[in-house]
Amino acid sequence: MRILALVLAALIVPGMAQPVPAAPRTAPQFDLELFSGTTFRLADARGSAVVLLFWAPW
C-alpha cells in the first residue's frame, strides 16, 4: 500500500505545478472592409472585447 501511495504521489504532484503565464501581448493592427462597405479598424476598438470568427464553408 505504501508503494501505491508513493507512485500516486509521484504522478499527481508534478501535475499540480502551475505554469508561469506569458506576458500579455497586443494584437497586430489590421483593417477589415465590412460587407456594408465601411472599414473596421482594430485600433478604434481599443479597450473593448473583439471576437473574430473564422468560418469556412468546406
N, C-alpha and C positions, 0 to 999 in steps of 0.2 A: 504494500500500500504506500509506503514511503517513496518508493521508486516512481510510482504513478504520479504522486504529488509533485515530485521534482521534474518529471517530464512535462506535466501540465504547466507548471510554473515557467519552465524554460520556453514553452511555446506561447504563453499568454503575455508574460511581462514585456518582451521586446515589442509586441504589437501595441502596447499601451503608450509608447513614446509618441509625443505629438510632433509632427513635422514643423519646422520653422516656416511661417508664411512668407511668401515672396513679397518684396516691396511693391506697392501699387504702381502701376504704370498707366499713363494716359493713352487713350486710343489715338491712332493716327487720324489726322484731319482728312475729311473727304466731303464731296458734294454729290448729291444724287438728284437726277431730274425725275420728278414725280409724273404720274400719268396726267395730272392736271396741267402740266407744263411749268409748274413752279419748281424751284430748286430748294432742296433741303440741305442745309449746311450743319454739320455736326457741331461746329463752333457756336452756332446760335442756340443749341440745346444744352449748353454747359450748365451743370448743376441739376439737370433733370435726368431721369432714367430713360435710356434709349434701348429699345429691344429691336434687334434685326432678325428677321425671319428669312432664312434662305430656303426656298422651296423649289423643287424641280418636278416637272410632270412625268418624268420617267420612273 
